[in-house]
Amino acid sequence: MKSMRWLAASAVVILELLSAGLWGRDILVETPGQLAGALKAARPGDGVILKNGEWKDAKILVTSGGEPGRPVEIRAESPGGVTLSGGSILALNAPHVTVAGLLFQGGAITQNAVIQFNSHHGIVHDTAVIDYNPVSFGTAYYWVFFSGDDNRVERCYFKGKNNLEPLMGNAIEESRRNAVVRSYFKNIPYVPEANGREIIRVWGSGKIEERDDDGAYFTIEDNLFDHADGEGVETISLKSNHNVVRRNTVVATRGGINIRRGNFNTVQENIVLGQGLELAHGLRMSGRDNLVQGNFVSGCDYGIRVACGEFIANALTPAYVPDVKPNGRKTAQVRIPTYPQVTRLVLADNVIVGSTGPDLEFGSDYRKHWPESQQVLLPEECRIENNRFVRPHGGTSVVISAADSKPPFDRFKFKPNHFAGNILLDGTKAAAEPIAGCEGRPLPTGWSEAAERGSLKPLTARDVGPAWVIARRDAGNLAVEESTASERPGAQDPRPKKKGR
């Protein structure tokens, strides 16, 4: 009898919860014209369902958010069933919002971003942006931009961006702990001399050499970059502090993973397979207290570059032209180094195989563009330990820049760096000569690149991106897998040609 009364009481509670809407409800939206009202009416726990079909010029402007554990969810009726075209955009302007299963394809906008995070705790997953490009290459916008905290892009697919601005970016102010994970970046055409087309650019504290402990705290993890060229210099560009780039795979892509400026960053267990492609880079870094560990780089034009920093305290020559930029937090302008000095870098347990250039350039670009630029600060107090450099075809493995002792450079005294446990395997002679703390050894019989990679396993297209993209590919529907110019020999610059160029 007592158990019956308990069951009856529980049923009453459940009915009350349902009547209060605390378990959420699904709101079916059939046309773009119904969107604004449905989004405004959404409450925590609700699902806004977009009916399958093509939605042209749809503005998904989310202003009503959810709560921790009870987000507002916006999703396609079936994953990938809603194609957003024309000038369609998505802006998350409220917290705790989850978006899933959308396809942006064949449209274009004129500014800002296709997907914009303007709040916190937003998630966009299982969504694709394909060939969402303007007619003019010079029309600049991002595909994804983070302006807010604790937002996440997960298992998304991005293909074919061919206009100015990075594909994905993080704002310089009030944008922390954002992340992109398990996503697929494919066939981003290479455009020479078009700087600022990184695949992911992370701004935040540290971009203008702030010396505080703040940072972007951005995570780039378990993503696949496949023929994702962009500008052909920086695939991933960190321009802030306290970021993590971990377990990503980069395949046949012009550019590299770059700590362009910033401190306390971690670049760990990434796989870069250049496949001999021209301008496929390895890892480059500047700044202080960064950790670069356990990465595998093969078939690139260099393995690792540890840059020289620029001296900015005063002019060493009358020809010096300092780099002065607006301070993002103030109206005043500030002088910053073109490249910050590298100090206390830990460079350990990395494997570099088959580079066409050096495996390690330590203090690269010393006195580059002298005397207009004062890039003369060599790395200090760094630990270069237990790295493995493999050169099946021989050649120069390690290059270390030495300080010029003549005035005005004689004023600089650099603290020592520590080299230990590094191994150089050279395939062109019986025993390689020791260089810069490297023990020289002949290439062993039966050597293979796969064995050098050890437990690191490259990601494939089946490991990343939306499940519905994989399903369409397996079913022979190639709408999301068309080739682009970046895959074909003789890829051309999509911009109109100028006379005399």
Sequence and secondary structure as in RCSB ss.txt:
>XXXX:A:sequence
MKSMRWLAASAVVILELLSAGLWGRDILVETPGQLAGALKAARPGDGVILKNGEWKDAKILVTSGGEPGRPVEIR
AESPGGVTLSGGSILALNAPHVTVAGLLFQGGAITQNAVIQFNSHHGIVHDTAVIDYNPVSFGTAYYWVFFSGDD
NRVERCYFKGKNNLEPLMGNAIEESRRNAVVRSYFKNIPYVPEANGREIIRVWGSGKIEERDDDGAYFTIEDNLF
DHADGEGVETISLKSNHNVVRRNTVVATRGGINIRRGNFNTVQENIVLGQGLELAHGLRMSGRDNLVQGNFVSGC
DYGIRVACGEFIANALTPAYVPDVKPNGRKTAQVRIPTYPQVTRLVLADNVIVGSTGPDLEFGSDYRKHWPESQQ
VLLPEECRIENNRFVRPHGGTSVVISAADSKPPFDRFKFKPNHFAGNILLDGTKAAAEPIAGCEGRPLPTGWSEA
AERGSLKPLTARDVGPAWVIARRDAGNLAVEESTASERPGAQDPRPKKKGR
>XXXX:A:secstr
 HHHHHHHHHHHHHHHHHHHTTT  EEEE SGGGHHHHHHH  TT EEEE SEEEES EEEE    BTTB EEEE
ESSTT EEEETT EEEE SSSEEEESEEEES   SSSEEEEE SSSEEEES EEES   SSTT   EEEEE SSS
 EEES EEE   SSS SEEE SSS  S EEES EEEEE   TT  S  SEEEESTTTT   SS     EEES EE
EEE TTSSEEEEEESSS EEES EEES SEEEEEEE SS EEES EEE TT TTEEEEEE SBS EEES EEESS
S SEEEE EE  SS SSTT    EEE TTSSSEEE  SS   BS EEES EEES SS SEEEEETTTTTTTTS E
EE  BS EEES EEEETT    EEE     STTGGG      EEESEEEEETTSSS    TTEEEEE  TT  HH
HHHTT     TTTSS HHHHHHHHTT GGG    GGGSTT    S   TT 
